[in-house]
Amino acid sequence: MAYFKQPAVDRRDNDDVTVWRLVGDWTRDLPLDVRRAAADALKGEATRLVLDLGDVSFLDSWGEETVCAALQRVREGGGVVAWRRDAARPSEYAGMARALERRQLDIPGFTELAAAIAAVKQP
């Protein structure tokens, strides 16, 4: 039996890079307060953003599209973005890669947070 893991988002600033860490199940049933927090967090304030999905336990197609839309908004605002995934679960992120491709977004994914941060610091 699978259990729902409460979604959450938190912000961490690492020098001039903003890291948004998503946790739990990101699905169509995402609670409204978490949706608002995520949307408010990504309102163009970050110019260098890493979206850390390493602690996301489940990401359905709605969650993938939501994450991709957020990355696209930051990029369209002139920002530099990357995302991190859990190296132990590569097949679970295949949908995320397809969602990025559908939006024609060439956004790098990394298994190490430090590598993702270094990538968005590049000029």
HELIX and SHEET records of a PDB file:
HELIX    1   1 LEU A   32  ALA A   41  1                                  10    
HELIX    2   2 SER A   61  GLU A   76  1                                  16    
HELIX    3   3 PRO A   90  TYR A   93  5                                   4    
HELIX    4   4 ALA A   94  ARG A  102  1                                   9    
HELIX    5   5 LEU A  113  LYS A  121  1                                   9    
SHEET    1   A 5 ALA A   8  ASN A  14  0                                        
SHEET    2   A 5 VAL A  17  TRP A  26 -1                                        
SHEET    3   A 5 ARG A  48  LEU A  59  1                                        
SHEET    4   A 5 VAL A  80  ARG A  84  1                                        
SHEET    5   A 5 GLY A 109  PHE A 110  1                                        
END                                                                             
